[in-house]
Amino acid sequence: MIDVAPPSTGGLVYLVDDEPGMLVALTRLLQTEGFTVRSFSSARDFLAAYQPTESACLVLDVAMPDQDGFDLQQRLSADEHSIPIIFLTGHGDIPMCVRAIKSGAQDFLTKPVDADVLLGAIRETLAGAAARTANHTATVELKTRLATLTAREREVMEHVVAGKLNREIAADLGTQVQTIKIHRMRMMEKMACKSVADLVRAAQSVGVNQAR
């Protein structure tokens, strides 16, 4: 394994390729661009060292002796590891590309690859991974907030996201408008929403159904 970890501004890139010269060249290129690079000459070595992380991608060769790139992709998918994969191969064709993309790869590039093309693919892939991580984190936080609502506050939320006015909610729930206003205020505070639009988006993120 070649493990190069300079001060990184670009994220973590795993490289798996059985060509030593390719590993060295790609590691140097990515190091120059500010990435942290961890390189492996086999899928087995990669799996032994891999630790899932939020900001990482895998640049993966297809044809390798012990376990090919498609096998590794399937293994990672089966283990529910969501690291995004960019295939880089010297023996690619259209059926292989289609297979890779349908199985969830982010890109499929052929050797020799233009440095700018590879770097662009890596940056785009890492940006997408970061966005998905941010969305997941936000959803987890919303679910935590949702769990703090009382049963009545949850009911009020479902009515609000359905577009109902306070007086309509009060009639549906058999209570006073002022009581609904209090529940609504507390619910909005707990959900950290400043507007109905914010609340609707939050409800969609955590799967809260609208009251009928």
C-alpha positions as CSV (number, residue, x, y, z in Angstrom):
1,M,0.0,0.0,0.0
2,I,1.1,3.5,-0.8
3,D,-0.3,5.8,1.8
4,V,0.2,9.5,1.1
5,A,-1.5,12.0,3.4
6,P,-0.5,15.6,2.9
7,P,-2.6,18.4,4.3
8,S,-5.8,17.8,2.3
9,T,-8.3,20.2,1.0
10,G,-9.9,17.9,-1.6
11,G,-11.0,14.8,0.3
12,L,-9.9,11.2,0.5
13,V,-9.3,9.1,-2.7
14,Y,-8.7,5.4,-2.6
15,L,-6.9,3.9,-5.6
16,V,-7.0,0.2,-6.5
17,D,-4.9,-0.9,-9.4
18,D,-2.5,-3.8,-9.9
19,E,-0.1,-1.7,-12.1
20,P,2.6,-0.3,-9.7
21,G,3.5,2.5,-12.2
22,M,-0.1,3.6,-12.5
23,L,-0.5,3.7,-8.7
24,V,2.6,5.9,-8.3
25,A,1.6,8.2,-11.1
26,L,-2.0,8.7,-9.9
27,T,-0.9,9.1,-6.3
28,R,1.5,11.9,-7.2
29,L,-1.1,13.6,-9.4
30,L,-3.7,13.6,-6.7
31,Q,-1.3,14.5,-4.0
32,T,-0.3,17.6,-6.0
33,E,-4.0,18.5,-6.2
34,G,-4.4,18.4,-2.4
35,F,-6.1,15.0,-2.0
36,T,-5.3,12.4,0.7
37,V,-4.5,9.2,-1.2
38,R,-4.5,5.6,-0.1
39,S,-3.4,3.2,-2.8
40,F,-3.7,-0.6,-3.1
41,S,-2.5,-3.1,-5.6
42,S,-5.4,-5.5,-5.0
43,A,-9.0,-5.5,-3.9
44,R,-8.1,-7.8,-1.0
45,D,-5.6,-5.3,0.4
46,F,-8.1,-2.5,0.0
47,L,-10.8,-4.4,1.9
48,A,-8.4,-5.1,4.7
49,A,-7.7,-1.5,5.2
50,Y,-10.9,0.3,4.1
51,Q,-12.7,2.4,6.7
52,P,-16.0,4.0,5.6
53,T,-15.7,7.8,5.7
54,E,-18.0,10.7,4.8
55,S,-15.8,12.3,2.2
56,A,-14.1,9.7,0.0
57,C,-14.3,8.0,-3.3
58,L,-12.7,4.9,-4.9
59,V,-10.8,5.0,-8.3
60,L,-10.9,1.3,-9.3
61,D,-9.4,-0.8,-12.1
62,V,-11.6,-3.5,-13.6
63,A,-9.1,-6.2,-14.6
64,M,-7.2,-7.5,-11.6
65,P,-5.9,-11.0,-10.8
66,D,-7.4,-11.9,-7.4
67,Q,-10.7,-10.0,-7.6
68,D,-11.8,-7.8,-10.4
69,G,-13.3,-4.3,-10.0
70,F,-16.9,-5.5,-10.6
71,D,-16.5,-8.1,-7.9
72,L,-15.3,-5.5,-5.5
73,Q,-18.1,-3.1,-6.5
74,Q,-20.6,-5.9,-5.8
75,R,-19.0,-6.7,-2.4
76,L,-19.1,-3.1,-1.3
77,S,-22.7,-2.8,-2.4
78,A,-23.7,-6.0,-0.6
79,D,-22.0,-4.7,2.6
80,E,-23.9,-1.5,2.2
81,H,-20.8,0.6,1.9
82,S,-21.8,3.6,0.0
83,I,-18.4,4.8,-1.2
84,P,-18.8,6.2,-4.7
85,I,-16.7,4.5,-7.4
86,I,-15.0,5.8,-10.5
87,F,-13.8,2.9,-12.8
88,L,-10.5,3.4,-14.6
89,T,-9.5,0.7,-17.0
90,G,-7.3,0.0,-19.9
91,H,-9.7,-2.6,-21.5
92,G,-13.1,-0.9,-21.3
93,D,-15.9,-1.2,-23.8
94,I,-19.6,-0.1,-24.0
95,P,-21.1,-3.2,-22.3
96,M,-18.6,-2.8,-19.4
97,C,-19.4,0.9,-19.0
98,V,-23.2,0.2,-19.0
99,R,-22.7,-2.6,-16.4
100,A,-20.6,-0.3,-14.2
101,I,-23.1,2.6,-14.3
102,K,-26.1,0.4,-13.8
103,S,-24.5,-1.1,-10.7
104,G,-24.0,2.4,-9.3
105,A,-20.6,3.6,-10.4
106,Q,-20.3,7.4,-10.7
107,D,-18.1,7.3,-13.8
108,F,-16.2,4.9,-16.2
109,L,-12.9,6.2,-17.7
110,T,-10.4,4.5,-19.9
111,K,-6.6,4.5,-19.8
112,P,-4.7,6.6,-20.7
113,V,-6.9,9.1,-19.0
114,D,-6.5,12.9,-19.3
115,A,-5.5,14.3,-15.9
116,D,-8.1,17.1,-16.1
117,V,-10.9,14.6,-16.9
118,L,-9.9,12.4,-14.0
119,L,-9.6,15.2,-11.6
120,G,-12.9,16.6,-12.7
121,A,-14.6,13.3,-12.2
122,I,-13.1,12.9,-8.7
123,R,-14.1,16.4,-7.6
124,E,-17.6,16.0,-8.9
125,T,-17.9,12.6,-7.2
126,L,-16.6,13.9,-3.9
127,A,-18.9,16.9,-4.1
128,G,-21.9,14.6,-4.6
129,A,-20.8,12.4,-1.7
130,A,-20.5,15.5,0.5
131,A,-24.0,16.7,-0.5
132,R,-25.5,13.3,0.3
133,T,-23.8,13.2,3.6
134,A,-25.1,16.7,4.5
135,N,-28.6,15.7,3.5
136,H,-28.4,12.6,5.6
137,T,-27.1,14.5,8.6
138,A,-29.9,17.1,8.2
139,T,-32.5,14.3,8.0
140,V,-31.2,12.6,11.1
141,E,-31.4,16.0,13.0
142,L,-34.9,16.5,11.8
143,K,-35.9,13.0,13.0
144,T,-34.4,13.8,16.4
145,R,-36.4,17.0,16.5
146,L,-39.6,15.3,15.4
147,A,-39.2,12.8,18.3
148,T,-39.4,15.7,20.8
149,L,-43.0,16.6,19.7
150,T,-45.9,15.7,21.8
151,A,-48.7,13.7,20.2
152,R,-50.8,16.8,19.9
153,E,-48.0,18.8,18.4
154,R,-47.5,16.1,15.9
155,E,-51.2,16.3,15.0
156,V,-50.9,20.0,14.6
157,M,-47.9,19.6,12.4
158,E,-49.7,17.2,10.1
159,H,-52.6,19.6,9.8
160,V,-50.3,22.6,9.1
161,V,-48.4,20.9,6.3
162,A,-51.8,20.0,4.8
163,G,-52.4,23.7,4.4
164,K,-55.0,24.1,7.1
165,L,-55.6,27.3,9.0
166,N,-55.6,27.5,12.8
167,R,-59.4,27.6,13.0
168,E,-59.7,24.6,10.7
169,I,-57.2,22.7,12.8
170,A,-59.1,23.6,16.0
171,A,-62.3,22.4,14.6
172,D,-60.8,19.1,13.4
173,L,-59.1,18.4,16.8
174,G,-62.1,19.7,18.9
175,T,-60.2,22.4,20.7
176,Q,-59.8,26.2,20.8
177,V,-57.9,28.3,18.3
178,Q,-55.7,29.8,21.0
179,T,-54.7,26.3,22.1
180,I,-53.8,25.4,18.5
181,K,-51.7,28.6,18.3
182,I,-49.7,27.5,21.4
183,H,-49.2,24.0,20.1
184,R,-48.2,25.4,16.7
185,M,-45.7,27.8,18.2
186,R,-44.1,25.1,20.3
187,M,-44.0,22.7,17.4
188,M,-42.3,25.2,15.1
189,E,-39.7,26.0,17.7
190,K,-38.9,22.3,18.3
191,M,-38.6,21.7,14.5
192,A,-36.5,24.9,14.1
193,C,-38.7,26.0,11.3
194,K,-39.3,29.7,10.7
195,S,-42.0,29.4,8.1
196,V,-44.7,27.0,6.8
197,A,-42.5,26.4,3.7
198,D,-39.6,25.3,6.0
199,L,-42.0,23.0,7.9
200,V,-43.3,21.4,4.7
201,R,-39.8,20.7,3.5
202,A,-38.9,19.2,6.9
203,A,-42.0,17.0,6.8
204,Q,-41.2,15.7,3.4
205,S,-37.7,14.9,4.5
206,V,-38.8,12.8,7.5
207,G,-41.9,11.3,5.9
208,V,-44.6,13.0,7.9
209,N,-48.0,12.6,6.3
210,Q,-50.4,15.4,5.8
211,A,-53.7,15.2,7.8
212,R,-56.7,14.6,5.7
